[in-house]
Amino acid sequence: MASTPPWQRPRPPGPRAALTPAQRAWAEAAALRHGRRYPNLVDNIAARRQPPDVDIDAPPAAVSATRRRPG
């Protein structure tokens, strides 16, 4: 059975904390690697799981840095 997509799950309880500058840069870099101009919810969730001082030059292993959207 598939899990519920992130945008249909309820927001976790507790205070909302902004991404650190390093996590935000990681999310933006992940979006660019996937051919998007801006990070989406999934990029932000993945960045939140990174340590606060994450190195943006360490991309997820399964993503190619040369992949671009056609057109």
trRosetta pair geometry for C-beta under 8 A, 3 or more apart (Angstrom, degrees):
i j d omega theta_ij theta_ji phi_ij phi_ji
4 8 5.0 -115 175 86 105 111
4 9 5.3 131 104 -68 121 85
5 8 5.1 76 64 13 83 104
5 9 7.5 -145 95 -19 41 88
6 9 5.7 -51 -149 20 38 115
6 41 5.8 -179 103 134 128 123
6 42 6.5 154 29 -86 147 71
6 45 6.0 -98 -137 -48 158 159
7 41 6.0 115 -74 66 94 170
19 23 4.0 -131 -172 95 100 116
19 24 4.5 135 104 -60 125 80
19 27 6.7 -40 -155 -5 170 136
19 44 6.7 -118 -55 -148 136 87
19 47 5.8 16 -134 121 137 125
19 48 6.6 -101 -99 -82 94 73
20 23 4.6 91 49 9 78 102
20 24 6.9 -142 90 -6 38 87
20 52 4.7 85 -12 -161 156 84
20 53 7.5 -56 115 -71 156 45
21 24 5.6 -54 -144 37 31 113
21 25 6.3 33 156 -19 65 105
22 25 5.7 -52 -148 36 31 111
22 26 6.4 36 150 -22 63 104
22 50 7.9 -127 122 114 98 126
22 52 6.6 95 57 158 122 49
22 53 5.5 80 32 -140 170 33
22 54 5.2 155 142 50 113 69
22 55 7.8 -33 -166 -75 119 23
22 56 6.9 -146 -163 -44 71 93
23 26 5.4 -50 -149 33 34 115
23 27 6.5 35 152 -19 65 103
23 47 4.3 116 -180 162 85 103
23 48 6.6 68 -172 -84 140 37
23 50 5.7 167 -115 67 87 112
23 52 6.6 -56 -38 -135 113 46
23 54 6.2 84 -86 27 62 121
24 27 5.7 -52 -149 35 33 111
24 28 6.4 32 152 -17 65 106
24 39 7.9 -146 -158 13 60 151
24 47 6.9 92 -79 166 25 154
25 28 5.7 -53 -146 38 33 111
25 29 6.2 34 154 -19 65 106
25 56 4.6 -73 125 -74 106 143
26 29 5.8 -55 -147 38 29 111
26 30 6.3 32 152 -21 64 106
26 46 7.9 -130 130 111 110 91
26 47 4.7 150 86 -122 107 99
26 50 5.5 -38 108 30 171 167
26 54 5.1 4 -61 98 147 133
26 56 4.9 -145 -85 -106 62 79
27 30 5.6 -52 -146 34 31 113
27 31 6.5 34 153 -21 63 103
27 39 3.9 28 152 -113 101 161
27 43 4.3 108 -158 145 85 101
27 44 5.3 35 -130 -87 147 51
27 46 7.1 143 -104 70 80 88
27 47 3.8 -55 -59 -41 97 148
28 31 5.7 -51 -150 33 33 113
28 32 6.6 32 152 -17 64 104
28 38 7.6 -44 -121 -142 78 44
28 39 5.5 -87 -80 -36 46 110
28 43 7.8 104 -58 157 24 141
29 32 5.7 -53 -149 37 34 111
29 33 6.4 37 152 -22 65 105
29 56 4.8 135 -13 -174 154 107
29 59 6.8 -127 133 -92 114 97
30 33 5.6 -52 -148 34 32 114
30 34 6.5 18 155 -8 64 109
30 39 6.6 60 68 -113 97 103
30 43 4.7 168 89 -136 122 102
30 46 6.3 158 -142 84 174 136
30 47 7.0 -144 9 -60 138 97
30 59 6.9 149 -95 -138 71 91
30 60 7.0 54 -120 -1 108 108
30 63 7.3 100 -143 49 75 179
31 34 6.0 -68 -151 45 30 102
31 36 4.3 -80 -175 79 89 103
31 37 7.0 -27 142 89 122 18
31 38 5.9 -75 173 123 161 17
31 39 4.2 -126 -45 -82 131 56
31 40 6.9 133 -107 -3 109 71
31 43 5.1 -12 -60 -92 88 165
32 35 7.7 58 -173 -65 31 15
32 36 7.1 -99 -73 64 28 57
32 37 7.7 39 -90 -123 70 26
33 59 5.8 123 -82 -140 163 142
33 63 5.0 62 143 152 133 130
33 64 7.4 166 -175 84 97 39
33 65 5.7 -63 -124 -116 99 51
33 67 6.8 52 170 54 63 100
34 43 7.7 -138 22 -77 138 115
34 63 6.8 -63 -68 -143 80 126
34 67 7.0 -7 -122 96 32 120
35 67 6.3 -85 -41 125 105 83
35 68 5.1 128 -103 -152 104 39
35 69 3.7 131 174 -32 135 88
36 39 7.4 117 101 -92 125 26
36 40 6.7 -43 152 -23 168 102
36 43 7.9 -137 68 -38 138 144
36 69 7.8 85 -65 -35 49 130
39 43 3.6 -127 -156 93 96 140
39 44 5.7 117 139 -52 123 78
39 47 7.3 -5 -157 -16 155 138
40 43 5.4 101 47 10 57 102
40 44 7.2 -116 108 -3 32 94
41 44 5.7 -60 -150 39 31 110
41 45 6.3 31 154 -20 67 105
42 45 5.7 -50 -145 35 32 111
42 46 6.4 31 155 -17 64 106
43 46 5.8 -57 -149 39 30 110
43 47 6.2 30 153 -19 65 108
44 47 5.6 -53 -144 38 32 112
44 48 6.3 39 153 -26 64 102
45 48 5.6 -50 -150 29 32 115
45 49 6.9 30 151 -18 62 103
46 49 5.8 -56 -157 33 35 111
46 50 7.2 43 145 -30 63 98
46 60 7.3 -47 -176 -56 141 131
47 50 5.5 -44 -159 17 42 117
47 54 7.6 -148 -153 43 71 154
50 54 3.8 0 157 -67 125 152
51 54 5.2 144 61 -64 73 78
54 58 7.1 -120 179 55 88 114
55 58 4.7 72 83 -1 101 109
59 63 5.5 -101 154 70 121 115
59 65 6.6 165 11 -76 162 94
60 63 4.9 72 72 4 95 111
63 67 7.2 -107 -174 25 74 133
64 67 4.4 103 76 -28 103 104
